[in-house]
Amino acid sequence: FLFAIQSFEAAPFYIFDEADAALDKENSLKLARMIKEVSKTSQFIAITHNDAIIKAADQIIGVALNQQKSSVIGLRLKERAATASNT
């Protein structure tokens, strides 16, 4: 439904909060492909634990609790892939 609305009148960004939590592996992969395709015209922020969604990301930001403090780690996957293919 959201992708149908997006194709009619796109917003600049979307936030998915564990939208994939109830999906099986096959449907998670389909969702990841759909997000990847639509992200050409809009940005997506997806809160997820699903590896299919994470692997499709251009950039990931991880937040972890360590000794009562949160730590944030960012990783640009496109840049890492380009660096890895050049070595």
PDB file of N, CA, C and O in Angstrom:
ATOM      1  N   PHE A   1       0.816  -1.188   0.000  1.00  0.00           N
ATOM      2  CA  PHE A   1       0.000   0.000   0.000  1.00  0.00           C
ATOM      3  C   PHE A   1       0.865   1.259   0.000  1.00  0.00           C
ATOM      4  O   PHE A   1       0.625   2.189  -0.769  1.00  0.00           O
ATOM      5  N   LEU A   2       1.868   1.277   0.866  1.00  0.00           N
ATOM      6  CA  LEU A   2       2.749   2.446   0.952  1.00  0.00           C
ATOM      7  C   LEU A   2       3.487   2.681  -0.367  1.00  0.00           C
ATOM      8  O   LEU A   2       3.661   3.827  -0.782  1.00  0.00           O
ATOM      9  N   PHE A   3       3.915   1.619  -1.017  1.00  0.00           N
ATOM     10  CA  PHE A   3       4.631   1.776  -2.282  1.00  0.00           C
ATOM     11  C   PHE A   3       3.700   2.268  -3.389  1.00  0.00           C
ATOM     12  O   PHE A   3       4.143   2.976  -4.294  1.00  0.00           O
ATOM     13  N   ALA A   4       2.431   1.908  -3.332  1.00  0.00           N
ATOM     14  CA  ALA A   4       1.463   2.419  -4.305  1.00  0.00           C
ATOM     15  C   ALA A   4       1.278   3.923  -4.123  1.00  0.00           C
ATOM     16  O   ALA A   4       1.248   4.668  -5.103  1.00  0.00           O
ATOM     17  N   ILE A   5       1.156   4.366  -2.893  1.00  0.00           N
ATOM     18  CA  ILE A   5       1.039   5.797  -2.612  1.00  0.00           C
ATOM     19  C   ILE A   5       2.313   6.510  -3.038  1.00  0.00           C
ATOM     20  O   ILE A   5       2.255   7.592  -3.622  1.00  0.00           O
ATOM     21  N   GLN A   6       3.460   5.912  -2.753  1.00  0.00           N
ATOM     22  CA  GLN A   6       4.749   6.516  -3.089  1.00  0.00           C
ATOM     23  C   GLN A   6       4.879   6.709  -4.592  1.00  0.00           C
ATOM     24  O   GLN A   6       5.446   7.710  -5.031  1.00  0.00           O
ATOM     25  N   SER A   7       4.375   5.789  -5.383  1.00  0.00           N
ATOM     26  CA  SER A   7       4.477   5.924  -6.837  1.00  0.00           C
ATOM     27  C   SER A   7       3.578   7.036  -7.365  1.00  0.00           C
ATOM     28  O   SER A   7       3.830   7.584  -8.438  1.00  0.00           O
ATOM     29  N   PHE A   8       2.538   7.367  -6.621  1.00  0.00           N
ATOM     30  CA  PHE A   8       1.632   8.442  -7.025  1.00  0.00           C
ATOM     31  C   PHE A   8       2.162   9.810  -6.604  1.00  0.00           C
ATOM     32  O   PHE A   8       2.219  10.736  -7.413  1.00  0.00           O
ATOM     33  N   GLU A   9       2.548   9.931  -5.341  1.00  0.00           N
ATOM     34  CA  GLU A   9       3.065  11.198  -4.820  1.00  0.00           C
ATOM     35  C   GLU A   9       4.132  10.892  -3.767  1.00  0.00           C
ATOM     36  O   GLU A   9       3.822  10.620  -2.608  1.00  0.00           O
ATOM     37  N   ALA A  10       5.369  10.943  -4.190  1.00  0.00           N
ATOM     38  CA  ALA A  10       6.487  10.535  -3.333  1.00  0.00           C
ATOM     39  C   ALA A  10       6.783  11.569  -2.251  1.00  0.00           C
ATOM     40  O   ALA A  10       6.701  12.776  -2.477  1.00  0.00           O
ATOM     41  N   ALA A  11       7.127  11.065  -1.082  1.00  0.00           N
ATOM     42  CA  ALA A  11       7.633  11.910   0.002  1.00  0.00           C
ATOM     43  C   ALA A  11       9.160  11.900  -0.086  1.00  0.00           C
ATOM     44  O   ALA A  11       9.729  11.000  -0.704  1.00  0.00           O
ATOM     45  N   PRO A  12       9.833  12.880   0.516  1.00  0.00           N
ATOM     46  CA  PRO A  12      11.296  12.897   0.435  1.00  0.00           C
ATOM     47  C   PRO A  12      11.954  11.755   1.216  1.00  0.00           C
ATOM     48  O   PRO A  12      13.043  11.308   0.857  1.00  0.00           O
ATOM     49  N   PHE A  13      11.293  11.279   2.289  1.00  0.00           N
ATOM     50  CA  PHE A  13      11.845  10.150   3.032  1.00  0.00           C
ATOM     51  C   PHE A  13      10.736   9.379   3.731  1.00  0.00           C
ATOM     52  O   PHE A  13       9.635   9.889   3.939  1.00  0.00           O
ATOM     53  N   TYR A  14      11.052   8.137   4.088  1.00  0.00           N
ATOM     54  CA  TYR A  14      10.127   7.243   4.780  1.00  0.00           C
ATOM     55  C   TYR A  14      10.869   6.602   5.941  1.00  0.00           C
ATOM     56  O   TYR A  14      12.076   6.375   5.864  1.00  0.00           O
ATOM     57  N   ILE A  15      10.147   6.310   7.016  1.00  0.00           N
ATOM     58  CA  ILE A  15      10.728   5.619   8.166  1.00  0.00           C
ATOM     59  C   ILE A  15       9.945   4.325   8.380  1.00  0.00           C
ATOM     60  O   ILE A  15       8.730   4.345   8.576  1.00  0.00           O
ATOM     61  N   PHE A  16      10.655   3.209   8.339  1.00  0.00           N
ATOM     62  CA  PHE A  16      10.068   1.897   8.612  1.00  0.00           C
ATOM     63  C   PHE A  16      10.605   1.420   9.956  1.00  0.00           C
ATOM     64  O   PHE A  16      11.815   1.269  10.122  1.00  0.00           O
ATOM     65  N   ASP A  17       9.726   1.186  10.902  1.00  0.00           N
ATOM     66  CA  ASP A  17      10.133   0.684  12.211  1.00  0.00           C
ATOM     67  C   ASP A  17       9.779  -0.796  12.291  1.00  0.00           C
ATOM     68  O   ASP A  17       8.648  -1.157  12.617  1.00  0.00           O
ATOM     69  N   GLU A  18      10.738  -1.632  11.996  1.00  0.00           N
ATOM     70  CA  GLU A  18      10.595  -3.088  11.986  1.00  0.00           C
ATOM     71  C   GLU A  18       9.395  -3.538  11.155  1.00  0.00           C
ATOM     72  O   GLU A  18       8.649  -4.432  11.555  1.00  0.00           O
ATOM     73  N   ALA A  19       9.220  -2.907   9.995  1.00  0.00           N
ATOM     74  CA  ALA A  19       8.127  -3.265   9.085  1.00  0.00           C
ATOM     75  C   ALA A  19       8.266  -4.694   8.578  1.00  0.00           C
ATOM     76  O   ALA A  19       7.295  -5.290   8.111  1.00  0.00           O
ATOM     77  N   ASP A  20       9.463  -5.235   8.669  1.00  0.00           N
ATOM     78  CA  ASP A  20       9.751  -6.578   8.170  1.00  0.00           C
ATOM     79  C   ASP A  20       9.721  -7.644   9.263  1.00  0.00           C
ATOM     80  O   ASP A  20      10.045  -8.801   8.995  1.00  0.00           O
ATOM     81  N   ALA A  21       9.346  -7.288  10.466  1.00  0.00           N
ATOM     82  CA  ALA A  21       9.454  -8.205  11.608  1.00  0.00           C
ATOM     83  C   ALA A  21       8.665  -9.502  11.416  1.00  0.00           C
ATOM     84  O   ALA A  21       9.121 -10.563  11.844  1.00  0.00           O
ATOM     85  N   ALA A  22       7.514  -9.440  10.794  1.00  0.00           N
ATOM     86  CA  ALA A  22       6.679 -10.633  10.638  1.00  0.00           C
ATOM     87  C   ALA A  22       6.887 -11.341   9.299  1.00  0.00           C
ATOM     88  O   ALA A  22       6.208 -12.324   9.004  1.00  0.00           O
ATOM     89  N   LEU A  23       7.816 -10.847   8.496  1.00  0.00           N
ATOM     90  CA  LEU A  23       8.023 -11.424   7.167  1.00  0.00           C
ATOM     91  C   LEU A  23       8.981 -12.609   7.200  1.00  0.00           C
ATOM     92  O   LEU A  23       9.924 -12.641   7.992  1.00  0.00           O
ATOM     93  N   ASP A  24       8.726 -13.578   6.331  1.00  0.00           N
ATOM     94  CA  ASP A  24       9.675 -14.673   6.166  1.00  0.00           C
ATOM     95  C   ASP A  24      10.825 -14.200   5.273  1.00  0.00           C
ATOM     96  O   ASP A  24      10.807 -13.072   4.781  1.00  0.00           O
ATOM     97  N   LYS A  25      11.814 -15.055   5.067  1.00  0.00           N
ATOM     98  CA  LYS A  25      13.019 -14.686   4.320  1.00  0.00           C
ATOM     99  C   LYS A  25      12.697 -14.222   2.894  1.00  0.00           C
ATOM    100  O   LYS A  25      13.209 -13.200   2.436  1.00  0.00           O
ATOM    101  N   GLU A  26      11.854 -14.973   2.206  1.00  0.00           N
ATOM    102  CA  GLU A  26      11.514 -14.638   0.818  1.00  0.00           C
ATOM    103  C   GLU A  26      10.853 -13.262   0.715  1.00  0.00           C
ATOM    104  O   GLU A  26      11.209 -12.465  -0.152  1.00  0.00           O
ATOM    105  N   ASN A  27       9.906 -12.988   1.587  1.00  0.00           N
ATOM    106  CA  ASN A  27       9.226 -11.695   1.541  1.00  0.00           C
ATOM    107  C   ASN A  27      10.111 -10.565   2.048  1.00  0.00           C
ATOM    108  O   ASN A  27       9.949  -9.421   1.622  1.00  0.00           O
ATOM    109  N   SER A  28      11.033 -10.860   2.939  1.00  0.00           N
ATOM    110  CA  SER A  28      12.012  -9.854   3.364  1.00  0.00           C
ATOM    111  C   SER A  28      12.899  -9.448   2.194  1.00  0.00           C
ATOM    112  O   SER A  28      13.215  -8.270   2.030  1.00  0.00           O
ATOM    113  N   LEU A  29      13.297 -10.417   1.385  1.00  0.00           N
ATOM    114  CA  LEU A  29      14.100 -10.115   0.197  1.00  0.00           C
ATOM    115  C   LEU A  29      13.310  -9.271  -0.805  1.00  0.00           C
ATOM    116  O   LEU A  29      13.855  -8.355  -1.421  1.00  0.00           O
ATOM    117  N   LYS A  30      12.021  -9.587  -0.962  1.00  0.00           N
ATOM    118  CA  LYS A  30      11.174  -8.789  -1.852  1.00  0.00           C
ATOM    119  C   LYS A  30      11.063  -7.353  -1.350  1.00  0.00           C
ATOM    120  O   LYS A  30      11.157  -6.408  -2.133  1.00  0.00           O
ATOM    121  N   LEU A  31      10.865  -7.193  -0.049  1.00  0.00           N
ATOM    122  CA  LEU A  31      10.781  -5.854   0.533  1.00  0.00           C
ATOM    123  C   LEU A  31      12.092  -5.105   0.339  1.00  0.00           C
ATOM    124  O   LEU A  31      12.087  -3.919   0.008  1.00  0.00           O
ATOM    125  N   ALA A  32      13.204  -5.780   0.542  1.00  0.00           N
ATOM    126  CA  ALA A  32      14.515  -5.145   0.357  1.00  0.00           C
ATOM    127  C   ALA A  32      14.687  -4.668  -1.081  1.00  0.00           C
ATOM    128  O   ALA A  32      15.192  -3.569  -1.312  1.00  0.00           O
ATOM    129  N   ARG A  33      14.274  -5.480  -2.043  1.00  0.00           N
ATOM    130  CA  ARG A  33      14.368  -5.082  -3.455  1.00  0.00           C
ATOM    131  C   ARG A  33      13.467  -3.890  -3.762  1.00  0.00           C
ATOM    132  O   ARG A  33      13.851  -2.988  -4.507  1.00  0.00           O
ATOM    133  N   MET A  34      12.272  -3.890  -3.185  1.00  0.00           N
ATOM    134  CA  MET A  34      11.347  -2.776  -3.412  1.00  0.00           C
ATOM    135  C   MET A  34      11.904  -1.483  -2.821  1.00  0.00           C
ATOM    136  O   MET A  34      11.848  -0.432  -3.460  1.00  0.00           O
ATOM    137  N   ILE A  35      12.438  -1.557  -1.615  1.00  0.00           N
ATOM    138  CA  ILE A  35      13.027  -0.370  -0.990  1.00  0.00           C
ATOM    139  C   ILE A  35      14.193   0.126  -1.829  1.00  0.00           C
ATOM    140  O   ILE A  35      14.328   1.328  -2.060  1.00  0.00           O
ATOM    141  N   LYS A  36      15.034  -0.788  -2.284  1.00  0.00           N
ATOM    142  CA  LYS A  36      16.195  -0.413  -3.098  1.00  0.00           C
ATOM    143  C   LYS A  36      15.752   0.309  -4.369  1.00  0.00           C
ATOM    144  O   LYS A  36      16.348   1.318  -4.749  1.00  0.00           O
ATOM    145  N   GLU A  37      14.731  -0.191  -5.016  1.00  0.00           N
ATOM    146  CA  GLU A  37      14.234   0.427  -6.250  1.00  0.00           C
ATOM    147  C   GLU A  37      13.651   1.813  -5.982  1.00  0.00           C
ATOM    148  O   GLU A  37      13.959   2.764  -6.701  1.00  0.00           O
ATOM    149  N   VAL A  38      12.827   1.931  -4.975  1.00  0.00           N
ATOM    150  CA  VAL A  38      12.154   3.199  -4.683  1.00  0.00           C
ATOM    151  C   VAL A  38      13.124   4.213  -4.080  1.00  0.00           C
ATOM    152  O   VAL A  38      12.876   5.417  -4.140  1.00  0.00           O
ATOM    153  N   SER A  39      14.216   3.740  -3.506  1.00  0.00           N
ATOM    154  CA  SER A  39      15.179   4.661  -2.886  1.00  0.00           C
ATOM    155  C   SER A  39      15.938   5.499  -3.915  1.00  0.00           C
ATOM    156  O   SER A  39      16.734   6.362  -3.545  1.00  0.00           O
ATOM    157  N   LYS A  40      15.698   5.251  -5.189  1.00  0.00           N
ATOM    158  CA  LYS A  40      16.292   6.100  -6.229  1.00  0.00           C
ATOM    159  C   LYS A  40      15.679   7.495  -6.211  1.00  0.00           C
ATOM    160  O   LYS A  40      16.306   8.459  -6.650  1.00  0.00           O
ATOM    161  N   THR A  41      14.439   7.601  -5.697  1.00  0.00           N
ATOM    162  CA  THR A  41      13.749   8.890  -5.673  1.00  0.00           C
ATOM    163  C   THR A  41      13.421   9.380  -4.268  1.00  0.00           C
ATOM    164  O   THR A  41      13.065  10.547  -4.101  1.00  0.00           O
ATOM    165  N   SER A  42      13.529   8.534  -3.263  1.00  0.00           N
ATOM    166  CA  SER A  42      13.248   8.903  -1.875  1.00  0.00           C
ATOM    167  C   SER A  42      14.239   8.199  -0.961  1.00  0.00           C
ATOM    168  O   SER A  42      14.815   7.175  -1.329  1.00  0.00           O
ATOM    169  N   GLN A  43      14.433   8.751   0.225  1.00  0.00           N
ATOM    170  CA  GLN A  43      15.316   8.115   1.200  1.00  0.00           C
ATOM    171  C   GLN A  43      14.491   7.255   2.153  1.00  0.00           C
ATOM    172  O   GLN A  43      13.334   7.558   2.441  1.00  0.00           O
ATOM    173  N   PHE A  44      15.106   6.181   2.634  1.00  0.00           N
ATOM    174  CA  PHE A  44      14.447   5.283   3.568  1.00  0.00           C
ATOM    175  C   PHE A  44      15.300   5.114   4.810  1.00  0.00           C
ATOM    176  O   PHE A  44      16.511   4.912   4.726  1.00  0.00           O
ATOM    177  N   ILE A  45      14.659   5.200   5.953  1.00  0.00           N
ATOM    178  CA  ILE A  45      15.274   4.855   7.229  1.00  0.00           C
ATOM    179  C   ILE A  45      14.525   3.621   7.707  1.00  0.00           C
ATOM    180  O   ILE A  45      13.316   3.671   7.936  1.00  0.00           O
ATOM    181  N   ALA A  46      15.237   2.527   7.856  1.00  0.00           N
ATOM    182  CA  ALA A  46      14.604   1.274   8.258  1.00  0.00           C
ATOM    183  C   ALA A  46      15.230   0.789   9.554  1.00  0.00           C
ATOM    184  O   ALA A  46      16.435   0.544   9.618  1.00  0.00           O
ATOM    185  N   ILE A  47      14.421   0.654  10.570  1.00  0.00           N
ATOM    186  CA  ILE A  47      14.862   0.068  11.831  1.00  0.00           C
ATOM    187  C   ILE A  47      14.571  -1.423  11.709  1.00  0.00           C
ATOM    188  O   ILE A  47      13.417  -1.828  11.567  1.00  0.00           O
ATOM    189  N   THR A  48      15.621  -2.234  11.767  1.00  0.00           N
ATOM    190  CA  THR A  48      15.445  -3.654  11.480  1.00  0.00           C
ATOM    191  C   THR A  48      16.522  -4.495  12.155  1.00  0.00           C
ATOM    192  O   THR A  48      17.590  -4.002  12.520  1.00  0.00           O
ATOM    193  N   HIS A  49      16.210  -5.772  12.308  1.00  0.00           N
ATOM    194  CA  HIS A  49      17.187  -6.778  12.725  1.00  0.00           C
ATOM    195  C   HIS A  49      17.365  -7.800  11.601  1.00  0.00           C
ATOM    196  O   HIS A  49      18.078  -8.790  11.760  1.00  0.00           O
ATOM    197  N   ASN A  50      16.720  -7.554  10.480  1.00  0.00           N
ATOM    198  CA  ASN A  50      16.658  -8.500   9.377  1.00  0.00           C
ATOM    199  C   ASN A  50      17.867  -8.341   8.458  1.00  0.00           C
ATOM    200  O   ASN A  50      18.105  -7.261   7.918  1.00  0.00           O
ATOM    201  N   ASP A  51      18.621  -9.412   8.285  1.00  0.00           N
ATOM    202  CA  ASP A  51      19.845  -9.328   7.477  1.00  0.00           C
ATOM    203  C   ASP A  51      19.573  -9.027   6.007  1.00  0.00           C
ATOM    204  O   ASP A  51      20.423  -8.427   5.348  1.00  0.00           O
ATOM    205  N   ALA A  52      18.420  -9.421   5.469  1.00  0.00           N
ATOM    206  CA  ALA A  52      18.110  -9.119   4.069  1.00  0.00           C
ATOM    207  C   ALA A  52      17.977  -7.615   3.855  1.00  0.00           C
ATOM    208  O   ALA A  52      18.445  -7.090   2.845  1.00  0.00           O
ATOM    209  N   ILE A  53      17.357  -6.935   4.777  1.00  0.00           N
ATOM    210  CA  ILE A  53      17.197  -5.483   4.678  1.00  0.00           C
ATOM    211  C   ILE A  53      18.542  -4.803   4.910  1.00  0.00           C
ATOM    212  O   ILE A  53      18.887  -3.854   4.206  1.00  0.00           O
ATOM    213  N   ILE A  54      19.294  -5.274   5.881  1.00  0.00           N
ATOM    214  CA  ILE A  54      20.600  -4.679   6.189  1.00  0.00           C
ATOM    215  C   ILE A  54      21.550  -4.815   4.998  1.00  0.00           C
ATOM    216  O   ILE A  54      22.246  -3.861   4.651  1.00  0.00           O
ATOM    217  N   LYS A  55      21.584  -5.986   4.375  1.00  0.00           N
ATOM    218  CA  LYS A  55      22.494  -6.211   3.243  1.00  0.00           C
ATOM    219  C   LYS A  55      22.154  -5.345   2.033  1.00  0.00           C
ATOM    220  O   LYS A  55      23.030  -5.052   1.220  1.00  0.00           O
ATOM    221  N   ALA A  56      20.903  -4.935   1.905  1.00  0.00           N
ATOM    222  CA  ALA A  56      20.490  -4.107   0.772  1.00  0.00           C
ATOM    223  C   ALA A  56      20.773  -2.623   1.000  1.00  0.00           C
ATOM    224  O   ALA A  56      20.620  -1.816   0.083  1.00  0.00           O
ATOM    225  N   ALA A  57      21.181  -2.263   2.202  1.00  0.00           N
ATOM    226  CA  ALA A  57      21.380  -0.849   2.551  1.00  0.00           C
ATOM    227  C   ALA A  57      22.640  -0.273   1.920  1.00  0.00           C
ATOM    228  O   ALA A  57      23.617  -0.985   1.684  1.00  0.00           O
ATOM    229  N   ASP A  58      22.601   1.021   1.652  1.00  0.00           N
ATOM    230  CA  ASP A  58      23.796   1.748   1.219  1.00  0.00           C
ATOM    231  C   ASP A  58      24.619   2.183   2.426  1.00  0.00           C
ATOM    232  O   ASP A  58      25.843   2.296   2.352  1.00  0.00           O
ATOM    233  N   GLN A  59      23.933   2.422   3.530  1.00  0.00           N
ATOM    234  CA  GLN A  59      24.599   2.855   4.761  1.00  0.00           C
ATOM    235  C   GLN A  59      23.833   2.265   5.939  1.00  0.00           C
ATOM    236  O   GLN A  59      22.603   2.222   5.934  1.00  0.00           O
ATOM    237  N   ILE A  60      24.572   1.812   6.949  1.00  0.00           N
ATOM    238  CA  ILE A  60      23.922   1.323   8.162  1.00  0.00           C
ATOM    239  C   ILE A  60      24.459   2.092   9.361  1.00  0.00           C
ATOM    240  O   ILE A  60      25.611   2.523   9.385  1.00  0.00           O
ATOM    241  N   ILE A  61      23.604   2.247  10.338  1.00  0.00           N
ATOM    242  CA  ILE A  61      23.981   2.880  11.598  1.00  0.00           C
ATOM    243  C   ILE A  61      23.552   1.926  12.700  1.00  0.00           C
ATOM    244  O   ILE A  61      22.371   1.608  12.833  1.00  0.00           O
ATOM    245  N   GLY A  62      24.508   1.478  13.480  1.00  0.00           N
ATOM    246  CA  GLY A  62      24.221   0.564  14.574  1.00  0.00           C
ATOM    247  C   GLY A  62      24.282   1.287  15.903  1.00  0.00           C
ATOM    248  O   GLY A  62      25.133   2.153  16.110  1.00  0.00           O
ATOM    249  N   VAL A  63      23.383   0.933  16.798  1.00  0.00           N
ATOM    250  CA  VAL A  63      23.374   1.498  18.143  1.00  0.00           C
ATOM    251  C   VAL A  63      23.441   0.328  19.117  1.00  0.00           C
ATOM    252  O   VAL A  63      22.635  -0.599  19.048  1.00  0.00           O
ATOM    253  N   ALA A  64      24.410   0.383  20.021  1.00  0.00           N
ATOM    254  CA  ALA A  64      24.596  -0.698  20.985  1.00  0.00           C
ATOM    255  C   ALA A  64      24.727  -0.123  22.389  1.00  0.00           C
ATOM    256  O   ALA A  64      25.295   0.951  22.586  1.00  0.00           O
ATOM    257  N   LEU A  65      24.196  -0.849  23.352  1.00  0.00           N
ATOM    258  CA  LEU A  65      24.326  -0.457  24.751  1.00  0.00           C
ATOM    259  C   LEU A  65      25.521  -1.186  25.337  1.00  0.00           C
ATOM    260  O   LEU A  65      25.596  -2.414  25.290  1.00  0.00           O
ATOM    261  N   ASN A  66      26.457  -0.423  25.890  1.00  0.00           N
ATOM    262  CA  ASN A  66      27.669  -0.989  26.452  1.00  0.00           C
ATOM    263  C   ASN A  66      27.966  -0.287  27.767  1.00  0.00           C
ATOM    264  O   ASN A  66      28.256   0.910  27.780  1.00  0.00           O
ATOM    265  N   GLN A  67      27.897  -1.006  28.852  1.00  0.00           N
ATOM    266  CA  GLN A  67      28.172  -0.466  30.184  1.00  0.00           C
ATOM    267  C   GLN A  67      27.345   0.788  30.465  1.00  0.00           C
ATOM    268  O   GLN A  67      27.882   1.831  30.836  1.00  0.00           O
ATOM    269  N   GLN A  68      26.042   0.669  30.285  1.00  0.00           N
ATOM    270  CA  GLN A  68      25.081   1.734  30.574  1.00  0.00           C
ATOM    271  C   GLN A  68      25.209   2.952  29.662  1.00  0.00           C
ATOM    272  O   GLN A  68      24.634   3.998  29.962  1.00  0.00           O
ATOM    273  N   LYS A  69      25.942   2.847  28.564  1.00  0.00           N
ATOM    274  CA  LYS A  69      26.081   3.940  27.606  1.00  0.00           C
ATOM    275  C   LYS A  69      25.799   3.419  26.205  1.00  0.00           C
ATOM    276  O   LYS A  69      26.165   2.294  25.865  1.00  0.00           O
ATOM    277  N   SER A  70      25.157   4.230  25.412  1.00  0.00           N
ATOM    278  CA  SER A  70      24.919   3.864  24.018  1.00  0.00           C
ATOM    279  C   SER A  70      26.105   4.276  23.170  1.00  0.00           C
ATOM    280  O   SER A  70      26.677   5.349  23.358  1.00  0.00           O
ATOM    281  N   SER A  71      26.461   3.428  22.252  1.00  0.00           N
ATOM    282  CA  SER A  71      27.493   3.785  21.281  1.00  0.00           C
ATOM    283  C   SER A  71      26.900   3.634  19.883  1.00  0.00           C
ATOM    284  O   SER A  71      26.105   2.730  19.624  1.00  0.00           O
ATOM    285  N   VAL A  72      27.298   4.529  18.996  1.00  0.00           N
ATOM    286  CA  VAL A  72      26.766   4.565  17.638  1.00  0.00           C
ATOM    287  C   VAL A  72      27.899   4.299  16.656  1.00  0.00           C
ATOM    288  O   VAL A  72      28.977   4.887  16.753  1.00  0.00           O
ATOM    289  N   ILE A  73      27.636   3.405  15.711  1.00  0.00           N
ATOM    290  CA  ILE A  73      28.629   3.047  14.702  1.00  0.00           C
ATOM    291  C   ILE A  73      27.975   3.212  13.332  1.00  0.00           C
ATOM    292  O   ILE A  73      26.894   2.676  13.088  1.00  0.00           O
ATOM    293  N   GLY A  74      28.625   3.945  12.449  1.00  0.00           N
ATOM    294  CA  GLY A  74      28.112   4.131  11.094  1.00  0.00           C
ATOM    295  C   GLY A  74      29.007   3.442  10.086  1.00  0.00           C
ATOM    296  O   GLY A  74      30.223   3.386  10.267  1.00  0.00           O
ATOM    297  N   LEU A  75      28.416   2.918   9.028  1.00  0.00           N
ATOM    298  CA  LEU A  75      29.169   2.215   8.000  1.00  0.00           C
ATOM    299  C   LEU A  75      28.517   2.473   6.645  1.00  0.00           C
ATOM    300  O   LEU A  75      27.334   2.189   6.454  1.00  0.00           O
ATOM    301  N   ARG A  76      29.290   3.010   5.709  1.00  0.00           N
ATOM    302  CA  ARG A  76      28.796   3.242   4.343  1.00  0.00           C
ATOM    303  C   ARG A  76      29.164   2.020   3.500  1.00  0.00           C
ATOM    304  O   ARG A  76      30.330   1.822   3.160  1.00  0.00           O
ATOM    305  N   LEU A  77      28.185   1.221   3.174  1.00  0.00           N
ATOM    306  CA  LEU A  77      28.440  -0.041   2.488  1.00  0.00           C
ATOM    307  C   LEU A  77      28.862   0.150   1.041  1.00  0.00           C
ATOM    308  O   LEU A  77      29.665  -0.635   0.537  1.00  0.00           O
ATOM    309  N   LYS A  78      28.349   1.163   0.357  1.00  0.00           N
ATOM    310  CA  LYS A  78      28.754   1.407  -1.031  1.00  0.00           C
ATOM    311  C   LYS A  78      30.247   1.687  -1.111  1.00  0.00           C
ATOM    312  O   LYS A  78      30.935   1.158  -1.984  1.00  0.00           O
ATOM    313  N   GLU A  79      30.749   2.517  -0.201  1.00  0.00           N
ATOM    314  CA  GLU A  79      32.173   2.853  -0.200  1.00  0.00           C
ATOM    315  C   GLU A  79      33.023   1.632   0.108  1.00  0.00           C
ATOM    316  O   GLU A  79      34.074   1.438  -0.504  1.00  0.00           O
ATOM    317  N   ARG A  80      32.581   0.810   1.047  1.00  0.00           N
ATOM    318  CA  ARG A  80      33.334  -0.401   1.388  1.00  0.00           C
ATOM    319  C   ARG A  80      33.363  -1.364   0.216  1.00  0.00           C
ATOM    320  O   ARG A  80      34.390  -1.994  -0.038  1.00  0.00           O
ATOM    321  N   ALA A  81      32.250  -1.489  -0.505  1.00  0.00           N
ATOM    322  CA  ALA A  81      32.201  -2.389  -1.661  1.00  0.00           C
ATOM    323  C   ALA A  81      33.142  -1.903  -2.756  1.00  0.00           C
ATOM    324  O   ALA A  81      33.821  -2.708  -3.393  1.00  0.00           O
ATOM    325  N   ALA A  82      33.185  -0.600  -2.977  1.00  0.00           N
ATOM    326  CA  ALA A  82      34.083  -0.043  -3.994  1.00  0.00           C
ATOM    327  C   ALA A  82      35.537  -0.253  -3.600  1.00  0.00           C
ATOM    328  O   ALA A  82      36.364  -0.596  -4.444  1.00  0.00           O
ATOM    329  N   THR A  83      35.854  -0.052  -2.329  1.00  0.00           N
ATOM    330  CA  THR A  83      37.216  -0.252  -1.838  1.00  0.00           C
ATOM    331  C   THR A  83      37.613  -1.718  -1.946  1.00  0.00           C
ATOM    332  O   THR A  83      38.733  -2.030  -2.353  1.00  0.00           O
ATOM    333  N   ALA A  84      36.707  -2.615  -1.586  1.00  0.00           N
ATOM    334  CA  ALA A  84      37.001  -4.046  -1.632  1.00  0.00           C
ATOM    335  C   ALA A  84      37.217  -4.526  -3.064  1.00  0.00           C
ATOM    336  O   ALA A  84      38.063  -5.388  -3.302  1.00  0.00           O
ATOM    337  N   SER A  85      36.472  -3.986  -4.012  1.00  0.00           N
ATOM    338  CA  SER A  85      36.628  -4.437  -5.396  1.00  0.00           C
ATOM    339  C   SER A  85      37.894  -3.888  -6.044  1.00  0.00           C
ATOM    340  O   SER A  85      38.336  -4.407  -7.069  1.00  0.00           O
ATOM    341  N   ASN A  86      38.483  -2.844  -5.461  1.00  0.00           N
ATOM    342  CA  ASN A  86      39.721  -2.267  -5.995  1.00  0.00           C
ATOM    343  C   ASN A  86      40.975  -2.943  -5.447  1.00  0.00           C
ATOM    344  O   ASN A  86      42.080  -2.666  -5.913  1.00  0.00           O
ATOM    345  N   THR A  87      40.816  -3.824  -4.466  1.00  0.00           N
ATOM    346  CA  THR A  87      41.995  -4.482  -3.883  1.00  0.00           C
ATOM    347  C   THR A  87      42.195  -5.853  -4.455  1.00  0.00           C
ATOM    348  O   THR A  87      43.139  -6.548  -4.078  1.00  0.00           O
TER     349      THR A  87
END
